[in-house]
Amino acid sequence: MESPEKPAQENPQLATLHAVNSRLKFRHFKLLIAVQDMGSAHQAATLLHMSQPGVSKALKEIEETLGTVLFARTPQGLVATDMGQCVIRHARLMLSSLAHMHNEMAALSRAAGVRISVGTIAGALAAVVADALLRFQKQHPDVVVDLHEGTSADLLEGLQSGTLDIALCRTSVATQSELFHFEWLSDEEASVVVSPVHPLAFREQVTLQEAAQYPWILFPGHMPLRTLLEREAASLNVSFHRKPIETSSTFATALLLNKSPDLVALMSRETQEFFEKTGSLRRLNLAIRSSAEPYGMVVRQGVQTPAIVGSFKECIKAQARQIRAY
């Protein structure tokens, strides 16, 4: 790898647009993204199923083609220069648009007509997405909607790759939040939930210290609700006494809670209310003082939103306004 700690050229002789068009391929852009995401040629090579010398050689060829240094070698690994960040930002947009094009072509080849792909976190699904989707279907009965539930991190990756048109999630988990446009939708409240047969289920008042004596189901450590619970426990000097079960699946959490007389979990208030109405779960009278991060509608920055996605966004906004009116 020839990239120095600092670019040697103060005023690099950039390649002409014709030279870039004729020599750079989509695989080169994919390689640049992998190097930035992984931070080293070795890890990028593993991700792309290439040899490390192959990655180093390809990166050098790309830099020579563009006429500028894209990565600097630092103690923390390969770090994109200002020029590198510029190139990689546009590389992500191009690959995202390519994936989006392929998805639309696949839908058309199946004679599926207009199709949009929507991602959502569980709390937003229960609060607004489900009703907004039913509203949207009445307005656009010929449009196929692919609905995906996942974590904010997974949904942002889907937006970035072009497999999702819009996501209802948080952007706080994004490593590059500038790639996304966030439109606030709602603050989220958290509830502590158990099975209706749990020993604490019908207590008039429960403390986190008491609930911490029982085994918990927790989201993985990088997820906002897990961070919220850990912040609350730290503020109260509470320690959990047993190793948790970890899952990012709302259905798995609800199923395990319903089947166990001991487990405790934290979930969004809207999700808890849905399961409580069915009699499968019960909210503990335990107030969480720490505030949860808000979620919103997220699309890719700099990518024109199709009109039909705009129609779906209006249904989301209408449903959110209706909820806030009550």
TAZIQUI-V290771 format. One record per helix or strand of 3 or more residues. SS is the DSSP state (H for helix, E for strand). FROM is the first residue (numbers start at 0). TO is the last residue. Records with the same first field share a line. If there is no record, write none. Layout:
SS = FROM-TO, FROM-TO
This chain:
H = 16-22, 25-37, 40-47, 51-65, 81-108, 121-138, 151-160, 176-178, 207-210, 223-235, 249-258, 268-276, 306-324
E = 70-73, 76-79, 114-119, 143-148, 165-168, 179-185, 189-193, 215-217, 263-267, 294-299
